[in-house]
Amino acid sequence: SRSGGGIAAEAMTYQQAEGGAGDESALVSFLVALTPPWDQPRVLNQARWAVTEAVLLLQEHKGCYDALFECMAANKGLGECVLAIEKELDAFPQLPSVERARERAADRESAATLGGASAGSAAAAREVGAAGQLLQTEAQVGEKVAKLDALTKEEDQIRDAIRKVQAEVAAAEAGTSKESSPAWSAGETQRFMNTLLRAKRKAKALEDGKGVDLDFVLKEAVRSRDLAKVDLQLAKNQAELADVERRLKDVQARE
């Protein structure tokens, strides 16, 4: 929450935050450097949580914030700023965080006194609900895996069509049969590496068992499939162009 303090304070005061780029960059750099590194959606969620927590803290400790603002505006030293904050904290009968902790403890004690049949019924209901959620999650994972397999199969078929077109062009240019295949291009090497990466991401998502990461893998699969369609159309256009050029050369040779 400290990383979002500047952004939260600016947003509370001016209803918008134009600064805070340094805090945001520092937070993102820290999270990405973790092992394993966090992906973009998780980083964004953490940043939102940090700003939200910072807003709540500043709202609960408005007096501390105002005192710090006055000290900084007067160009006072760090020690004086700390003293001003501590003076405002002393005015609290008890800190908001302590009060919340006591309220939560009281709620737990109250829930514990209910006990008996109601507690057993609630536990049974939770177990049934958890089992239902597990079945639903497994069904969703299975559906996503089926979609991913279908997308992968479709892209493989498109890639096969691209290789066939490239083989026909290469055979025509070399004057050999259409059974010969072109050399493995740099583009095909990249596609092969992307396929391995997709397979690794799919295995990781299935290992997690919650299907959350599968959404990202599915988006990547759709994007890769669409790129394959573009590559196929490009290969067909190049084949048509090569055919036109060959015909033009034949006409020029006869003349």
C-alpha positions in Angstrom: 0.0 0.0 0.0 3.0 2.3 0.5 3.7 2.2 -3.2 0.3 3.7 -3.9 0.3 6.3 -1.2 1.3 9.2 -3.5 -1.2 8.2 -6.1 -4.0 7.8 -3.5 -3.3 11.2 -1.9 -3.3 13.0 -5.2 -6.5 11.3 -6.2 -8.2 12.1 -2.9 -7.2 15.8 -3.2 -7.7 16.5 -6.9 -10.0 13.6 -7.9 -7.4 12.4 -10.4 -3.8 11.3 -10.3 -1.3 12.5 -12.9 1.8 11.7 -10.9 2.9 8.6 -9.2 4.7 7.2 -12.2 7.8 6.5 -10.1 5.9 4.6 -7.4 4.0 2.6 -10.1 7.2 1.8 -12.0 9.0 0.7 -8.8 6.1 -1.6 -7.8 5.9 -3.2 -11.3 9.7 -3.7 -11.4 9.6 -5.4 -8.0 6.7 -7.7 -8.9 8.1 -8.7 -12.3 11.5 -9.5 -10.7 10.0 -12.1 -8.4 10.7 -15.8 -9.1 8.6 -16.9 -10.8 7.7 -13.5 -12.3 4.1 -12.2 -12.0 2.1 -11.9 -15.2 0.4 -8.6 -16.2 -3.1 -9.3 -14.8 -1.7 -10.2 -11.4 0.6 -7.1 -11.3 -2.4 -4.9 -12.2 -4.5 -6.5 -9.5 -1.8 -6.0 -6.9 -1.4 -2.3 -8.0 -5.2 -1.8 -7.6 -5.1 -3.4 -4.2 -2.1 -1.2 -3.1 -3.9 2.0 -4.1 -7.2 0.9 -2.5 -5.4 0.1 0.8 -3.6 3.4 0.6 -6.9 5.3 0.2 -8.4 3.5 3.2 -5.4 4.3 5.3 -5.3 7.9 4.4 -9.1 8.3 5.0 -8.7 6.7 8.5 -5.7 8.8 9.3 -6.7 12.1 7.7 -5.3 14.1 10.6 -1.8 12.5 10.2 -1.9 13.2 6.5 -2.8 16.8 7.0 -0.1 17.3 9.6 2.5 15.7 7.3 1.3 18.0 4.5 1.7 21.1 6.7 5.2 20.0 7.8 6.3 19.4 4.2 4.8 22.6 3.0 6.8 24.4 5.7 10.0 22.6 4.5 10.5 21.0 7.9 12.9 18.1 8.5 12.2 14.4 8.6 12.2 14.2 12.4 9.6 17.0 12.7 7.4 15.2 10.1 7.6 12.0 12.1 6.8 13.8 15.4 3.8 15.5 13.7 2.4 12.1 12.6 2.9 10.5 16.0 1.2 13.4 17.7 -1.9 12.9 15.6 -1.8 9.1 16.3 -1.8 9.8 20.0 -5.1 11.5 19.6 -6.8 8.2 18.7 -8.4 6.3 21.6 -7.1 3.3 19.7 -5.8 2.8 16.2 -8.4 1.9 13.6 -6.5 -1.3 12.8 -6.6 -2.3 16.4 -10.3 -1.6 16.6 -10.9 -3.7 13.5 -8.9 -6.6 14.9 -11.0 -6.5 18.1 -14.2 -6.4 16.1 -13.1 -9.4 14.1 -12.2 -11.3 17.3 -15.6 -10.5 18.8 -17.3 -11.7 15.6 -15.3 -15.0 15.8 -16.3 -15.5 19.4 -19.9 -14.8 18.6 -19.9 -17.3 15.8 -18.2 -19.9 18.0 -21.0 -19.6 20.6 -23.6 -20.6 18.0 -22.0 -24.1 17.6 -24.1 -27.2 17.8 -26.4 -28.3 15.0 -26.3 -24.9 13.2 -22.5 -25.1 13.0 -22.7 -28.7 11.7 -25.3 -27.8 9.1 -23.2 -24.8 8.0 -20.2 -27.1 7.7 -22.1 -29.6 5.7 -23.5 -26.9 3.5 -20.0 -25.5 2.9 -18.7 -29.0 2.0 -21.5 -29.5 -0.5 -20.9 -26.0 -1.9 -17.2 -26.7 -2.2 -17.8 -30.0 -3.9 -20.2 -28.3 -6.4 -17.7 -25.5 -7.0 -15.0 -28.1 -7.6 -17.2 -30.0 -10.2 -18.0 -26.7 -11.9 -14.4 -25.7 -12.0 -13.4 -29.0 -13.4 -16.1 -28.7 -16.1 -14.9 -25.2 -17.0 -11.3 -26.4 -17.2 -12.4 -29.3 -19.4 -14.3 -27.0 -21.7 -11.3 -24.6 -22.0 -8.9 -27.5 -22.7 -11.2 -28.7 -25.5 -11.3 -25.2 -27.0 -7.5 -25.0 -26.7 -7.1 -28.4 -28.4 -9.4 -27.4 -31.2 -7.6 -24.1 -31.8 -4.2 -25.9 -31.8 -5.5 -28.5 -34.3 -6.9 -25.7 -36.5 -3.6 -23.8 -36.5 -1.7 -27.0 -37.3 -3.9 -27.5 -40.3 -3.3 -24.0 -41.5 0.4 -24.4 -41.0 0.3 -27.6 -43.1 -1.5 -25.7 -45.8 1.2 -22.9 -45.7 3.9 -25.5 -46.1 2.1 -27.1 -49.0 1.8 -23.7 -50.8 5.5 -23.0 -50.1 6.5 -26.4 -51.4 4.5 -25.8 -54.6 6.2 -22.5 -55.1 9.6 -23.9 -54.4 9.0 -26.8 -56.8 7.8 -24.6 -59.6 10.8 -22.3 -59.2 13.3 -25.1 -59.1 11.6 -27.1 -61.9 11.2 -30.2 -59.6 8.1 -32.2 -58.6 5.6 -30.7 -56.1 6.6 -33.4 -53.6 9.8 -31.6 -52.6 9.6 -29.4 -49.5 11.2 -26.0 -48.9 13.9 -25.4 -46.4 12.9 -24.8 -42.8 12.5 -21.0 -42.7 13.1 -18.7 -39.8 9.4 -18.0 -39.6 8.7 -21.7 -39.2 11.3 -21.9 -36.5 9.6 -19.1 -34.6 6.2 -20.8 -35.0 7.7 -24.1 -33.7 9.0 -22.3 -30.6 5.6 -20.6 -30.1 4.0 -24.1 -30.2 6.3 -25.4 -27.5 5.6 -22.3 -25.4 1.9 -22.8 -25.7 2.2 -26.4 -24.7 4.2 -25.4 -21.6 1.7 -22.8 -20.6 -1.2 -25.3 -21.1 0.6 -27.8 -18.9 1.2 -25.2 -16.2 -2.4 -24.1 -16.3 -3.6 -27.7 -15.9 -1.2 -28.3 -13.1 -2.6 -25.3 -11.2 -6.0 -27.0 -11.6 -8.1 -23.8 -11.4 -8.3 -22.9 -15.1 -7.5 -19.2 -14.4 -4.3 -19.2 -16.5 -6.1 -21.1 -19.2 -7.9 -17.9 -20.2 -4.6 -16.3 -21.0 -3.5 -19.4 -22.9 -6.7 -19.5 -24.9 -6.3 -15.8 -25.9 -2.8 -16.6 -27.0 -4.0 -19.6 -29.0 -6.7 -17.5 -30.8 -4.1 -14.9 -31.6 -1.7 -17.5 -32.9 -4.5 -19.1 -35.0 -5.4 -15.7 -36.5 -1.8 -15.0 -37.3 -1.6 -18.4 -39.1 -4.6 -17.4 -41.2 -2.8 -14.2 -42.2 0.4 -16.2 -43.0 -1.6 -18.6 -45.2 -3.2 -15.8 -47.2 0.2 -14.1 -47.6 1.7 -17.4 -48.8 -1.2 -17.8 -51.3 -0.6 -14.2 -52.5 3.1 -14.9 -52.9 2.3 -18.0 -54.9 0.0 -16.1 -57.2 2.6 -13.5 -57.7 5.3 -16.0 -58.4 3.0 -17.7 -61.0 2.4 -14.4 -62.7 6.1 -13.6 -62.8 6.8 -17.1 -64.4 4.2 -16.5 -67.0 5.6 -13.1 -67.8 9.1 -14.6 -68.2 7.7 -17.2 -70.6 6.0 -14.6 -72.7 9.1 -12.5 -72.8 11.2 -15.5 -73.7 8.9 -16.4 -76.7 9.1 -12.8 -77.9 
